Amino acid sequence: MERAMEQLNRLTRSLRRARTVELPDDNETAVYTLMPMVMADQHRSVSELLSNSKFDVNYAFGRVKRSLLHIAANCGSVECLVLLLKKGANPNYQDISGCTPLHLAARNGQKKCMSKLLEYSADVNICNNEGLTAIHWLAVNGRTELLHDLVQHVSNVDVEDAMGQTALHVACQNGHKTTVQCLLDSGADINRPNVSGATPLYFACSHGQRDTAQILLMRGAKYLPDKNGVTPLDLCVQGGYGETCEVLIQYHPRLFQTIIQMTQNEDLRENMLRQVLEHLSQQSESQYLKILTSLAEVATTNGHKLLSLSSNYEAQMKSLLRIVRIFCHVFRIGPSSPSNGNDMGYNGNKTPRSQVFKVRKVYDVVRKIDVKEMNVTKHAFINQTSHEQEPLELLWHSLDEWLVLIATELMKNKRDSANITSILLKQKGPDHQDATPTPPFATAGTEERKELSTDAVELKTYDVAGKQEACADCQDVISMTANRLSAVIQAFYMCCSCQMPQGMTSPRFIEFVCKHDDVLKCFVNRNPKIIFDHFHFLLECPELMSRFMHIIKAQPFKDRCEWFYEHLHAGQPDSDMVHRPVNENDILLVHRDSIFRSSCEVVSKANCAKLKQGIAVRFHGEEGMGQGVVREWFDILSSEIVNPDYALFTQSADGTTFQPNSNSSVNPDHLNYFRFAGQILGLALNHRQLVNIYFTRSFYKHILGIPVNYQDVASIDPEYAKNLQWILDNDISDLGLELTFSVETDVFGAMEEVPLKPGGASILVTQENKAEYVQLVTELRMTRAIQPQINAFLQGFHMFIPPSLIQLFDEYELELLLSGMPEIDVNDWLKNTEYTSGYERGDQVIQWFWDVVEELTQEERVLLLQFVTGSSRVPHGGFAHIMGGSGLQNFTIAAVPYTANLLPTSSTCINMLKLPEYPSKEILKDRLLVALHCGSYGYTMA
C-alpha cells in the first residue's frame, strides 16, 4: 500500500512539474536528462534530481567528453555551476581537447562562473592540448575586465601555447588595446618571441593593428625580425597597412627609406605598396614631397642601371617601370593638387609638386657612356649638376644622350654606306661583270706601278672592310640597347603623362618623339615587339600613332589582339582578386518577348564602368544566370539588331551582310536604337563575346575611321560600282557625259538634286577631276546618306571601345573580332569553283593551288575568302550560294601570265581570283601568302 502511494506521489509531482522526478540509474541516460536543465540554469530541478540519485557529477559524455560542469561554465549557468561544485564536481577536469571549465568560462566571458571556479581552486595555469590557458582565451577575445581578476591567480603571465605564443601575442594580433595594457602592467614580456621568433609587435603588424603596435612601441618594444628575417614592416607592407607603417616610421624614421627601397622588390604586391605610400603621402605636404623625391631618386638609380649593358635587362626593366608606376600613382592622389594641368616637367612651373623633382645634393649616379662624339664629357656633365638638379631629369638627360649618340652613328653609317658603294663601283670600273674588285688604274705599267696598284687595292679593300665592320658594330649597339632605351622611354612617357590632364599628351613628350623619330623607327623596324612591350604611349597619343601605324599593322593579328585587350582592360580590378557576388541591382533584367526594347532600356540606365567589368543577365520570370545566359542574350540581340521591323539595317547585295538603312528615320527611335546597337557590339567586343551578325566592308570602315572608296559601293549597288570603275578606267574627255558635281537622289519618293561640293551643280566632271567626283559620290552614297546613324552607333560603341584601340585593325580583322572565325569546307569550296581564261581543273597550277589551300590555317583560309569575295563568310547552303554583283556567282580562278614577283589579285564583285601561272608550288604559296597578309586587292569590271 505504501509503495503504491509513493508511486502515485511521484506521478503527481512529475505531472505538475512537466518533467521526470527521478534520474535513470545509468549515467549516460541521466546526463542527457540533466543537460537541458543545466543549460537553462534550472538549479532547483537539478538539485532535486541529484539529491535522490547516485549520478556521478564528473561523468564525461559526448564526443568531446565533457562534464556537466563544462556545460554550466560554457553557458554561464552560475547557479547550476555552484551546485555541481558543491556536489563534488572537479573544476580542473579536462575534456578531450584539454579544456577545463575555466577555459570555457574565460573564452565566453562568463565572469561569475570564473569567480566561482577560482573559489573552488580551479587551476589557471592548466593548458589545453594546444597549450592555451585561460588568460590566452581572455586575450583572444579582449576580456580585459576578467583578465584583471584572473592575472592575480596566474603564476606566469607569459605562459606559452604550443607555438610559443603568449597572451600578449594574441591580444596584439587581435587589436585589443586595453587587454594589451593590462598584460603589460602585469609584467608580460614585451619582446618575447614565439617559436618562429615573432614578437608581439610582429603579431600586431601582421594584422595591421595600428593601436596595439603604438602601445608596444610606446612601452619600448624592440623592432625585431622573425627567424626567417621577415620584419614587422614587411608584414605591414604586404598587407597594405598604411596606418601601421606610419606608426613604425614615427618610432623608427629609418624605415621610411626601407619602404622606398621595397618598391624594387618584385615579391611585394604593387597595389599593397601603393596603398601604403598613398596613406603616408596624405599625412602632410612635406611627407608627400619627401616620398615623391625619394621615389624619383630610386627610379633614376634603376634607370641608369638599366642603361648599363652589364645589368640584367629583364629585372631592371621591371623594377624601373614598377617604381615609376608607383611614383605616378602617388603623384596623382597626393594632397594640394594644383588646379591647372600644366606639364610641370616641361615648362618648369614651380608649383609645390614641381618641387619634388629637386634634389638636395649632387646626384652621384651618372650614366657611363662615351660621349666624345657629342663633345660632352662626364666630368663636365657632373659640374653642371647643382643642388637644383632634378633627379629624374638626370635619367631623361642620359636617355636623350643615348638616342642622340645612336642617331649620330646611324647618320655616319649612312654616309659610310654611300662611300662603300662608291668605292666598290669605282673598283669594278666600267666592266661590272667581274665580281672581284680590280685596281682603279686604266693600264698596266712597270712592276713598281703594279705594286703600287696592288697596295692601293689592299688599302681600299681594308677601308671598305673597316667601314662595313663599323656598320655592323652600330647594328650590334642598336640590338643591345633598343629594349633598354625603349623601357626608359616608356618610363619617361608615364612621368610626363601623370602631370597632364586626362586625355592630353605632354608637349614635352611629343617634342621628344619628334626629335628622335628616326632612331625610334629604327628600333621598331629591327624589333617590332618593342611596340607592344614599351610603346604603349602610341595608343594614347593620336599625334604619334600615325608615325608608327604602318609598322603596327604589319604585326601578327594575334599580337595586336593581345595588345588590344591588355590596354582595353587596363585599370580594371586585379584578376587575382576574389570575385564578389553579383549585386542584384547590377543584373540586366530583360523580357524575352520584348528583348530588344527591354535590353535597350536597361543598358541605357546601367553603369558603364560596371558593364565593362562584367555582365549579368537574367530573363524575366527565369532563374538562370551565368555565362550561358549572357551568350544567349548576345546571340538573340544579334538577330534583333537587323530585324526588318526596326528598319535599322538593310541587307546588302550579297545577301549576307548588312548596311545602315538611310531611311531608318521611319522609326522615330532609330538613333537611340543605333546607339544601343553600338553599345551591344562594343560590349561584345569588350567581353570577347561573338555576335552572329555581319556588316558590309564600308560599315566596318566607318567603325574604324577608315575612308570609304568606290569599291565599297559594290556592297549596296554592284552595277553602279562598275560604272564608277568604268569612269576611272576610261578617258571621258570627248564622251559628252555632261556630268556635274551633283546627283539626283530619291528622298522619300521625291527626286532631289544634291551637290557633292559647294556649287557642285555648276562644276563639270572632267578627265582631270573625275577621281574627285568618284570619291565624293562614293562618300554621298556610303557616308553622308547615313551619317546620323553612323554617329549614333559610334557614340554607343565608343562607350566601351576607345577609337585609339580599335584602329589597330583593318575592316577584315574587325569582322573576325566581332563575329569570329567561320569554318570553311575546302571540299565544298573546290566542288563549287569555276575556271576561266585558260585554266582547267586538271591543270598543274590549279592542283598546286588546292594543295596550298589544304595546307593553310583556318585563319589564312578566311583571309583568302575575304581576298576574293570581300566576305569572310560562306552563305547558308555553302559555296554554291555565294552572291556576286549580278546574283549567284561561283568562286572563279582566272589565269594570268606569270612574271617574276607578280602577286595574285582579285575582283571581289565577281568573286574572281586572278592567279598567275606560277612555275612551282612553293612560289605559288609564297606569293599567295604575301597577297593575303599584305593586301593586293583590285576591283575590276566583269
Secondary structure, 3 states (H helix, E strand, C coil): CHHHHHHHHHHHHHHHHCCCCCCCCCHHHHHHHHHHHHHCCCHHHHHHHHHCCCCCCCCCECCCCECHHHHHHHHCCHHHHHHHHHCCCCCCCCCCCCCCHHHHHHHCCCHHHHHHHHHCCCCCCCCCCCCCCHHHHHHHHCCHHHHHHHHHHCCCCCCCCCCCCCHHHHHHHHCCHHHHHHHHHCCCCCCCCCCCCCCHHHHHHHCCCHHHHHHHHHCCCCCCCCCCCCCHHHHHHHHCCHHHHHHHHHHCCCHHHHHHHHCCCCCCCHHHHHHHHHHHHCCCHHHHHHHHHHHHHHHHHHHHHHHCCCCCHHHHHHHHHHHHHHHHHHHHHCCCCCCCCCCHHHHCCCCHHHHHHCCCCCCCCCCCCCCHHHCCCHHHHHHHCCCCCCHHHHHHHHHHHHHHHHHHHHHHHHHHHHHHHHHHHHHHCCCCCCCCCCCCCCCCCCHHHHHHHHHHHHHHHHHHHHHHHHHHHHHHHHHHHHHHHHHHHHHHHHHHHCCCCCCCCCHHHHHHHHHCHHHHHHHHHHCCHHHHHCCCHHHHCHHHHHHHHHHHCCCCHHHHHHHHHHHHCCCCCCCCCCCCCCCHHHCEEECHHHHHHHHHHHHHHCCHHHHHHCCCEEECCCCCCCHHHHHHHHHHHHHHHCCHHHCCEEECCCCCCEEECCCHHHCCCHHHHHHHHHHHHHHHHHCCCCCCCCECHHHHHHHHCCCCCHHHHHHCCHHHHHHHHHHHHCCCCCCCCCCECEEEEEECCEEEEEECCCCHHHCECCCCCHHHHHHHHHHHHHCHHHHHHHHHHHHHHCCCCCHHHHCCCCHHHHHHHHHCCCCCCHHHHHHCEEEECCCCCCCHHHHHHHHHHHHCCHHHHHHHHHHHHCCCCCCCCCHHHCEECCEECCEEEEEECCCCCCCCEEEHHHCEEEEECCCCHHHHHHHHHHHHHHCCCCCCCC
